[in-house]
Amino acid sequence: MPQPPVAPLPSPRVLTRPMAMELLTPDAAVPIETTVGYTSRDPHALSIVFHLLEDDPVVWRVDREMVLTGALTATGAGEVHLRPAPGGRLLLRLGPSGHCATVRCDQDGLARLVRDTLALVPQGTEESHIDWQPLLASLRS
């Protein structure tokens, strides 16, 4: 049976920005080099890459809507939780309860990046940027 034609995907759009963050420990706030990225092929999420002293960086995916909500009030699900902090900061709790890391970053800087992603892929248009073909092919086999 012939397949209906598939609308072409828009060209991929990508943003990456270095961002200063701090790992909060009981004794200190330790600066961490990070890069926050976005690709329209995964239009709902930001990737936060923590460049640690280990061989491989650690990457967390964070919902872009959650970042905007977390700038105003505590929010989160599963292993990602965000909440505003004093001094224009945002706290990210990453990992399972009891074994998590708390990271602090500039709330305005992260929110500005999310707004830039919304200019690339407006709310409500995300699904038109996802390549569904691999999923559909796996369902047919």
C-alpha positions as CSV (number, residue, x, y, z in Angstrom):
1,M,0.0,0.0,0.0
2,P,1.5,3.4,-1.0
3,Q,2.3,5.8,1.8
4,P,0.9,9.3,1.7
5,P,3.4,12.0,0.9
6,V,5.2,13.5,4.0
7,A,5.6,17.2,4.3
8,P,9.3,18.2,4.3
9,L,10.8,19.2,7.6
10,P,11.9,22.8,8.1
11,S,15.7,23.2,8.1
12,P,17.2,22.4,11.5
13,R,17.8,25.4,13.7
14,V,20.5,25.3,16.4
15,L,21.5,27.6,19.3
16,T,24.4,27.0,21.7
17,R,25.7,29.3,24.4
18,P,28.2,29.0,27.1
19,M,26.7,29.7,30.5
20,A,28.3,30.0,33.9
21,M,26.8,27.7,36.5
22,E,27.7,26.6,40.0
23,L,27.5,23.2,41.7
24,L,26.2,23.8,45.2
25,T,27.9,21.7,47.8
26,P,27.4,21.8,51.6
27,D,30.6,23.8,51.8
28,A,30.9,25.9,48.7
29,A,29.6,26.9,45.3
30,V,31.9,25.4,42.7
31,P,32.0,27.0,39.2
32,I,31.2,24.6,36.4
33,E,31.7,25.3,32.7
34,T,28.5,24.5,30.8
35,T,27.1,24.9,27.4
36,V,23.3,25.2,26.9
37,G,22.1,24.0,23.5
38,Y,18.9,23.7,21.5
39,T,18.0,22.1,18.3
40,S,14.7,22.3,16.5
41,R,14.9,18.5,15.8
42,D,14.2,18.1,19.6
43,P,12.0,21.2,19.9
44,H,10.7,20.8,23.4
45,A,14.1,20.6,25.2
46,L,17.3,22.3,26.1
47,S,20.5,20.3,26.6
48,I,22.8,21.4,29.4
49,V,26.3,20.1,28.9
50,F,28.4,20.1,32.1
51,H,32.1,20.1,31.1
52,L,33.6,18.4,34.1
53,L,37.2,17.2,34.7
54,E,36.1,13.7,33.7
55,D,36.6,12.3,30.2
56,D,33.0,12.7,29.0
57,P,30.7,15.7,29.7
58,V,27.5,15.1,31.6
59,V,24.4,16.1,29.6
60,W,20.9,16.8,31.0
61,R,17.8,17.5,29.0
62,V,15.4,20.2,30.4
63,D,12.0,21.1,29.0
64,R,12.1,24.7,27.8
65,E,8.6,25.4,29.2
66,M,9.7,24.1,32.6
67,V,12.6,26.7,32.6
68,L,10.1,29.5,32.1
69,T,7.8,28.2,34.8
70,G,10.8,27.5,37.2
71,A,11.8,31.2,36.9
72,L,8.5,32.0,38.6
73,T,7.7,29.1,40.9
74,A,9.0,25.7,41.9
75,T,8.3,23.1,39.3
76,G,9.6,19.7,38.2
77,A,9.0,16.1,37.4
78,G,11.1,13.0,37.9
79,E,14.7,13.8,38.2
80,V,14.5,17.5,37.1
81,H,13.3,20.2,39.4
82,L,13.7,24.0,39.1
83,R,12.9,26.9,41.4
84,P,13.7,30.6,41.6
85,A,16.4,31.6,44.1
86,P,17.4,35.0,45.6
87,G,19.5,37.3,43.5
88,G,18.0,36.5,40.1
89,R,19.2,33.0,40.2
90,L,17.6,29.7,39.2
91,L,18.2,26.4,41.1
92,L,18.2,23.1,39.1
93,R,18.0,19.9,41.1
94,L,19.1,17.1,38.8
95,G,19.0,13.4,39.7
96,P,16.9,11.1,41.8
97,S,15.9,12.3,45.3
98,G,18.7,11.6,47.8
99,H,21.4,11.3,45.0
100,C,20.9,14.6,43.2
101,A,23.1,17.6,42.4
102,T,21.9,21.2,42.8
103,V,23.1,23.7,40.3
104,R,22.7,27.5,40.4
105,C,22.6,29.7,37.3
106,D,21.5,33.1,36.1
107,Q,17.7,33.0,35.7
108,D,17.6,35.8,33.2
109,G,20.3,34.3,31.0
110,L,18.6,30.9,30.8
111,A,15.2,32.5,30.3
112,R,16.6,34.7,27.5
113,L,17.9,31.6,25.7
114,V,14.5,29.9,26.0
115,R,12.9,33.0,24.5
116,D,15.4,32.8,21.6
117,T,14.3,29.2,21.1
118,L,10.7,30.3,20.9
119,A,11.6,32.7,18.2
120,L,13.1,29.8,16.2
121,V,10.3,27.3,17.0
122,P,7.2,29.0,18.3
123,Q,5.0,27.2,20.8
124,G,2.5,25.1,19.0
125,T,4.7,24.4,16.0
126,E,7.1,22.0,17.7
127,E,5.6,18.8,16.1
128,S,6.3,20.1,12.6
129,H,10.1,20.1,13.4
130,I,10.3,16.4,14.6
131,D,11.3,13.7,12.1
132,W,8.7,11.1,12.7
133,Q,9.9,8.8,9.9
134,P,12.2,6.6,12.0
135,L,9.4,5.9,14.5
136,L,6.9,5.2,11.8
137,A,9.3,2.8,10.1
138,S,9.9,0.9,13.3
139,L,6.2,0.5,13.8
140,R,5.7,-0.9,10.3
141,S,8.4,-3.6,10.8
